[in-house]
């Protein structure tokens, strides 16, 4: 009887400890809270900054010189007609591997989405997904503009614009939409937000000439590691970079920044999906870049 009770107790303890051990292991996989600066590819530099005040935050900044030979953007293509307006949901690392880009980040907000448990969520990889706002890939507009969704647009000459008029201009080769402007013509957008809480963020910012692009990913929803930034703090961050224009892209659990290496894809930040650290969320579309080593 004692042996049976002991075995039962050990089994029960294992059931209790297994999820905690799994969560602890996932936390261990996160990038360390140390500052890093490095050149990733020709014309692409990366900086990781661990912030401690006013709260813990991990900030990842990629600087891309669009004048560098070999650099070329790519937005997730849409599905063929009659499913125009939709994409196939992919994790950001899946997008990077499938299209063989060297760097990728999640981009537009998308429909439909829910997250009920680690196994009950939508979309899974391969499910239909519908990006919100203007989306253009290889010169084809597959998602229409929507009100209050400013755009990030790349021309055939590898110049980039951020526009508040919700639609990329004629001749745009690749484009995605965000949900709000952060900076316009060198000035932070003045707005009052009633519920501006720290959150995982993704933003894009550009210089006046449209030859430099900053991609910013801020980890969040992870106490004692990174709680995120408010929109006001994100505006201050991009202004400090010297942004002429900037917009907010899809954040939250979608926030994922990935690079390709000789050993395969590598996630640079700490995404959190279904409350599991370092788990990537399949998303509606992505922004990737080809680059030379």
C-alpha positions in Angstrom: 0.0 0.0 0.0 2.8 2.4 0.9 4.5 1.7 -2.3 1.3 2.3 -4.3 0.8 5.6 -2.5 4.5 6.6 -3.2 4.1 5.8 -6.9 0.8 7.6 -7.0 2.4 10.6 -5.3 5.3 10.7 -7.6 3.0 10.5 -10.6 0.8 13.3 -9.3 3.9 15.4 -8.6 5.1 14.8 -12.1 1.8 16.0 -13.5 2.1 19.2 -11.5 5.7 19.8 -12.3 5.8 18.9 -16.0 4.0 22.1 -17.2 6.2 24.2 -14.9 9.3 22.5 -16.2 8.1 23.0 -19.8 7.4 26.7 -19.2 10.8 27.1 -17.5 12.5 25.5 -20.5 10.7 27.8 -22.9 11.8 30.8 -20.9 15.4 29.5 -20.9 15.3 29.6 -24.8 14.6 33.4 -24.8 17.4 35.8 -25.8 19.4 36.9 -22.8 18.7 40.4 -21.4 22.0 41.8 -22.7 22.7 44.5 -25.2 24.0 43.4 -28.6 25.0 45.1 -31.8 25.9 43.2 -35.0 25.9 43.3 -38.8 23.5 40.6 -40.0 23.9 40.9 -43.7 25.4 43.4 -46.1 23.4 46.6 -45.5 21.4 45.2 -42.5 22.4 45.9 -38.9 20.8 44.6 -35.7 20.7 46.0 -32.2 19.2 44.4 -29.1 18.6 46.7 -26.1 17.5 45.5 -22.7 15.5 48.3 -20.9 14.9 48.3 -17.1 12.9 51.5 -16.7 10.1 52.4 -16.4 9.7 48.6 -16.7 11.5 45.6 -18.2 11.5 45.6 -22.0 13.5 43.9 -24.7 13.8 46.1 -27.8 15.0 44.7 -31.2 16.0 47.2 -33.9 16.9 46.3 -37.5 18.4 49.0 -39.7 18.2 48.4 -43.4 20.1 50.5 -46.0 17.9 50.1 -49.1 20.7 51.4 -51.3 22.9 48.4 -50.6 23.2 46.0 -53.7 21.3 42.8 -53.1 18.7 44.1 -50.7 15.1 43.5 -52.0 11.8 43.4 -50.1 9.2 40.7 -50.3 5.6 40.7 -48.9 3.7 37.4 -48.5 1.8 36.7 -51.7 -1.9 36.4 -51.8 -3.8 33.3 -52.6 -4.8 32.9 -56.3 -8.3 33.9 -57.4 -11.1 33.2 -56.5 -9.6 33.5 -53.0 -8.2 37.0 -53.6 -7.9 39.0 -50.4 -6.6 36.0 -48.5 -3.2 34.5 -47.8 -2.1 31.2 -46.3 -1.2 31.7 -42.7 2.4 31.0 -41.9 4.8 31.4 -39.0 7.4 34.0 -39.7 10.1 31.4 -39.8 8.0 29.3 -42.3 7.7 32.4 -44.5 11.5 33.0 -44.3 12.3 29.3 -45.2 9.7 29.0 -48.0 10.7 32.2 -49.8 14.4 32.0 -48.9 14.6 35.5 -47.6 17.4 36.4 -45.2 15.2 38.4 -42.7 11.5 38.5 -42.0 9.1 40.1 -39.6 5.3 39.8 -39.2 3.4 42.7 -40.8 -0.3 43.5 -41.2 -3.2 42.9 -38.8 -5.4 40.0 -40.1 -8.8 38.3 -39.9 -9.7 35.8 -38.4 -8.0 35.2 -35.1 -8.7 33.6 -31.8 -6.6 32.1 -29.0 -8.4 29.9 -26.5 -5.8 27.4 -25.4 -2.4 26.0 -26.5 -4.1 23.7 -29.0 -7.3 25.7 -29.8 -6.4 28.8 -31.8 -6.8 30.2 -35.3 -5.1 30.4 -37.7 -2.9 27.4 -37.7 -0.2 27.2 -40.4 -1.9 26.6 -43.8 -5.2 28.1 -42.8 -6.7 30.9 -44.9 -6.1 34.4 -43.5 -7.1 37.8 -44.6 -4.7 40.8 -44.0 -6.4 44.1 -43.0 -5.7 47.0 -45.3 -3.7 47.5 -48.4 -1.5 44.5 -49.2 0.7 44.3 -52.4 3.1 41.5 -53.4 5.1 41.5 -56.6 3.0 44.4 -57.9 -0.3 42.7 -57.3 -2.8 44.2 -54.8 -4.6 41.3 -53.2 -6.1 43.1 -50.2 -8.0 46.5 -50.6 -7.2 49.6 -48.6 -9.2 50.2 -45.4 -9.9 53.4 -43.5 -7.5 54.2 -40.7 -4.8 51.8 -41.9 -1.8 53.7 -43.2 0.6 52.0 -45.5 4.3 51.1 -46.0 5.1 51.0 -49.7 8.2 49.9 -51.7 8.8 51.1 -55.2 10.6 49.3 -58.0 13.6 51.6 -57.3 13.8 50.2 -53.8 12.6 53.4 -52.2 10.1 53.2 -49.3 7.2 55.5 -48.2 4.9 55.6 -45.2 1.6 57.2 -46.2 -1.5 58.1 -44.1 -3.8 58.0 -47.2 -4.3 54.2 -46.7 -3.3 53.3 -50.3 0.1 52.7 -51.8 0.7 54.7 -55.0 0.7 53.2 -58.5 3.9 51.4 -59.2 4.3 50.0 -55.7 5.9 46.6 -55.9 5.4 45.5 -52.2 3.2 47.1 -49.5 1.6 46.4 -46.2 -0.7 48.3 -43.8 -0.5 49.2 -40.2 -3.2 50.5 -37.8 -1.8 53.9 -36.9 0.8 56.5 -37.9 3.3 57.1 -35.2 5.4 59.8 -36.9 4.6 62.0 -39.9 7.0 64.4 -41.6 9.4 64.2 -38.7 6.7 65.0 -36.0 5.2 62.5 -33.6 1.5 62.2 -34.0 -0.3 64.1 -31.2 -3.1 61.9 -29.9 -4.7 61.0 -26.6 -5.0 57.3 -26.0 -7.3 56.3 -23.1 -5.9 52.7 -22.8 -2.3 53.0 -23.7 -0.8 50.0 -21.9 2.6 48.3 -22.3 2.3 45.6 -25.0 4.4 43.7 -27.5 4.9 46.0 -30.5 6.1 46.0 -34.1 6.8 49.2 -36.0 8.4 50.4 -39.2 10.2 53.8 -39.6 11.9 55.5 -42.5 14.2 58.4 -43.2 13.2 61.5 -45.3 14.9 60.1 -48.4 13.2 56.7 -48.2 16.5 54.9 -48.4 16.7 53.7 -44.8 14.2 51.5 -43.0 14.0 50.6 -39.4 12.1 47.6 -38.2 11.4 47.5 -34.5 10.1 44.5 -32.5 9.4 44.9 -28.8 8.8 41.8 -26.7 6.0 41.9 -24.1 3.5 40.0 -22.0 6.4 38.3 -20.2 6.8 39.5 -16.5 10.4 39.6 -15.2 11.7 39.6 -18.8 9.8 42.1 -21.0 6.5 43.7 -20.5 6.4 45.8 -23.7 6.1 49.5 -24.5 3.1 51.9 -24.7 2.3 53.6 -28.0 3.6 56.9 -26.5 6.9 55.2 -25.7 7.1 53.6 -29.1 6.7 57.1 -30.7 9.6 58.4 -28.5 11.7 55.4 -29.6 11.3 55.9 -33.3 11.8 59.7 -33.0 15.1 59.0 -31.2 16.1 56.9 -34.2 15.6 59.9 -36.4 12.4 58.8 -38.2 10.8 61.0 -40.8 7.7 58.7 -40.8 6.7 55.6 -38.8 3.7 53.3 -38.4 2.5 50.7 -36.0 2.2 47.1 -37.4 0.6 44.0 -35.9 2.0 43.3 -32.4 1.0 41.2 -29.4 1.6 37.5 -29.8 2.3 38.0 -33.5 5.5 39.9 -32.8 8.3 37.8 -34.4 11.7 38.7 -36.0 13.6 36.0 -37.8 16.8 35.7 -39.7 18.3 32.9 -41.9 21.6 31.3 -40.9 23.7 28.5 -42.2 22.1 26.3 -39.6 18.5 27.4 -40.5 16.1 30.0 -39.3 16.8 31.8 -36.0 14.3 33.8 -34.0 15.9 37.0 -32.7 13.2 38.1 -30.3 11.0 36.3 -27.8 7.5 35.8 -29.3 4.8 34.5 -27.0 1.8 32.7 -28.5 -0.9 30.9 -26.5 1.0 32.1 -23.4 4.0 29.9 -24.3 7.3 31.8 -24.7 9.3 31.3 -27.9 6.2 29.9 -29.7 5.6 31.5 -33.0 2.1 32.5 -34.1 1.0 31.8 -37.7 0.1 35.2 -39.1 -1.6 36.7 -42.2 1.3 38.3 -43.9 5.0 39.2 -43.5 7.7 41.5 -44.7 10.9 39.9 -45.7 14.2 41.0 -47.2 16.7 39.3 -49.5 20.3 40.3 -48.8 23.8 39.3 -49.5 26.1 37.8 -46.8 
